[in-house]
Amino acid sequence: MVALDAAGHQLSSFAGAVTLSLTRGTAFAPGPPAQGVLFETAVGTPGAMHPYVAADGGAFTFLVTPNGAETINIRATSGGVTSDSGDMVIEGGVFDHFSVVPAAGAQRNVPFNVVVSARDGSNNVAAHFLGNVSLQVSQGGGAFVAIPGAVHAFVEADNSQFTFAVTLATSGPGHSIRATDGNITAQPSAPFNVLP
């Protein structure tokens, strides 16, 4: 954070206190897992306020750690002066696993939605996932079998998420669906009932 004078030059004699806050984004929650945006004044020292001293020369480095994929905007305030960073898009990390969420109220031989998202290790949507994904179903803990027609080649426009229209020929409790790209297979969805 650099203090500037009216002409845009660094104000090396600045001695005010600067506080950071979010005007957009999620406030920090330690978790586990940690969520939101963490402000630190030094590694391992949480804090969003720094009183400038002569040794700072008008500049101080806050550490900002976003713990999720979202758009954030940071505001610096000192006395009656504020300055915003502008929106910054924080993308998810590298693809790690799939999230599989079937819609409620599934019925045998009637299409229902199953949302599949590519996720990073922190369960954020993984940016730019491109891959061929197919769905498999199991009932009552039995073997997983391919769901006919439930295949999709993810493209950039999908934003790492796709809604499959799935039709199951079986009914009853204990159905689970999982996704695979041939390399990574998702943990199965929570068991759900398929009405007759």
C-alpha positions in Angstrom: 0.0 0.0 0.0 1.6 3.2 -1.1 0.6 6.7 0.2 0.5 9.2 -2.7 0.2 13.0 -2.7 -2.2 14.9 -4.9 0.2 14.8 -7.9 0.5 10.9 -7.6 4.0 10.9 -6.1 4.9 8.6 -3.2 4.5 10.5 0.1 7.5 9.1 2.0 6.6 11.2 5.1 3.1 9.6 5.5 2.5 8.7 9.1 -1.3 7.8 9.2 -2.9 4.5 9.9 -4.3 2.5 7.0 -7.0 -0.1 7.4 -8.0 -2.6 4.7 -11.6 -3.9 4.2 -13.6 -5.6 1.6 -16.3 -3.8 -0.4 -16.8 -7.0 -2.4 -15.9 -10.6 -1.4 -16.2 -12.9 1.6 -14.9 -11.9 5.0 -12.3 -14.3 6.5 -13.4 -17.3 8.6 -10.6 -19.5 9.9 -12.5 -22.8 9.3 -11.3 -25.5 8.8 -11.2 -25.1 5.9 -10.4 -21.4 5.9 -12.8 -19.3 3.8 -12.9 -15.7 2.6 -10.1 -13.2 2.3 -7.3 -13.1 5.0 -5.4 -9.9 5.6 -2.0 -10.1 7.3 0.5 -7.5 8.3 3.3 -10.1 8.3 3.4 -13.9 7.6 1.3 -15.5 10.3 0.1 -12.2 11.8 -3.6 -11.5 10.9 -4.4 -7.9 10.7 -5.9 -5.3 8.4 -4.5 -2.1 10.0 -1.0 -0.7 9.9 0.2 2.6 11.5 2.8 3.9 9.1 6.1 5.0 10.6 9.0 6.9 9.1 10.9 3.7 8.3 8.0 2.7 6.0 8.8 5.6 3.7 5.1 5.8 2.7 4.8 2.2 1.6 3.7 -1.0 3.4 3.0 -4.5 2.1 -0.1 -6.2 3.4 -0.4 -9.9 2.7 -3.8 -10.8 1.1 -4.8 -14.4 0.8 -8.1 -15.3 -0.9 -9.3 -18.7 0.2 -11.9 -19.1 -2.5 -12.8 -18.3 -6.1 -14.7 -15.1 -6.2 -14.5 -11.5 -7.2 -13.1 -9.2 -4.5 -12.5 -5.4 -4.1 -10.2 -4.1 -1.4 -10.7 -0.7 0.2 -7.8 1.1 1.9 -9.0 3.8 4.4 -6.9 6.4 6.3 -8.9 9.1 8.1 -11.4 10.4 5.6 -9.5 9.2 2.5 -10.5 5.9 0.8 -9.1 4.1 -2.2 -10.5 1.0 -3.8 -8.5 -1.7 -5.7 -11.2 -2.3 -8.3 -12.7 -5.7 -8.9 -10.2 -8.6 -8.9 -11.4 -12.0 -10.1 -9.9 -14.8 -8.1 -10.1 -18.1 -10.0 -10.2 -21.6 -8.6 -7.1 -23.7 -8.6 -6.1 -26.8 -10.6 -8.8 -29.5 -11.2 -8.8 -32.0 -8.4 -12.2 -33.7 -8.3 -15.9 -33.5 -9.4 -19.0 -32.5 -7.5 -22.1 -34.4 -8.5 -25.5 -33.1 -7.4 -28.7 -34.8 -8.6 -31.9 -32.7 -8.5 -34.6 -33.8 -6.0 -37.7 -35.7 -7.1 -36.1 -38.1 -9.6 -38.6 -40.4 -11.3 -38.0 -43.6 -13.3 -38.0 -43.0 -17.1 -38.4 -39.2 -16.6 -35.4 -37.0 -17.3 -34.0 -35.1 -14.3 -31.0 -32.8 -13.9 -27.6 -33.7 -12.5 -25.1 -30.9 -12.1 -21.5 -31.8 -12.4 -18.8 -29.3 -11.4 -15.0 -29.6 -11.8 -13.5 -28.6 -8.4 -10.1 -27.7 -7.1 -8.5 -29.1 -3.9 -10.3 -26.4 -1.8 -13.7 -27.3 -3.4 -13.8 -24.1 -5.5 -14.9 -24.4 -9.1 -11.7 -25.2 -11.0 -11.1 -22.7 -13.8 -10.9 -23.8 -17.4 -11.7 -27.5 -17.0 -11.8 -29.2 -20.5 -12.5 -32.9 -20.6 -14.9 -35.7 -21.6 -17.1 -36.6 -18.6 -19.5 -39.5 -18.3 -21.9 -40.4 -15.5 -22.4 -43.8 -13.8 -25.1 -45.0 -11.5 -25.3 -47.5 -8.7 -28.3 -48.7 -6.7 -28.1 -50.1 -3.2 -24.3 -50.1 -3.1 -24.0 -52.3 -6.2 -21.5 -51.8 -9.0 -21.5 -48.6 -10.9 -22.7 -48.8 -14.6 -22.6 -46.2 -17.3 -25.8 -44.1 -17.8 -26.6 -44.3 -21.5 -26.2 -40.9 -23.2 -24.8 -39.2 -20.1 -21.6 -38.0 -21.7 -20.4 -34.4 -22.2 -17.2 -32.8 -23.6 -16.6 -29.8 -21.4 -15.8 -26.6 -23.3 -14.6 -23.2 -22.1 -18.2 -21.8 -22.3 -19.3 -24.4 -19.7 -17.2 -22.6 -17.0 -16.3 -26.0 -15.5 -19.9 -26.9 -14.8 -22.5 -28.7 -16.8 -26.1 -29.9 -16.2 -26.8 -33.4 -17.5 -30.4 -34.5 -18.3 -30.4 -38.1 -16.9 -33.0 -40.8 -17.3 -32.9 -43.8 -15.1 -34.7 -47.1 -15.8 -34.8 -48.2 -12.2 -36.7 -47.0 -9.2 -36.3 -47.2 -5.4 -34.0 -45.9 -2.7 -30.2 -45.9 -2.6 -29.3 -44.6 -6.1 -25.9 -42.8 -6.3 -24.4 -41.1 -9.4 -20.7 -40.4 -10.0 -18.8 -38.6 -12.7 -15.5 -39.7 -14.4 -13.2 -38.2 -17.0 -11.3 -41.5 -17.3 -8.6 -40.4 -15.0 -10.5 -39.0 -12.0 -13.7 -40.5 -10.7 -15.9 -38.5 -8.3 -17.0 -39.6 -5.0 -20.6 -40.7 -5.5 -23.5 -38.3 -4.9 -25.5 -38.7 -1.7 -27.9 -41.6 -2.0 -31.3 -40.6 -3.4 -34.6 -42.2 -4.2 -36.0 -42.6 -7.7 -39.8 -42.7 -7.7 -41.6 -45.3 -9.8 
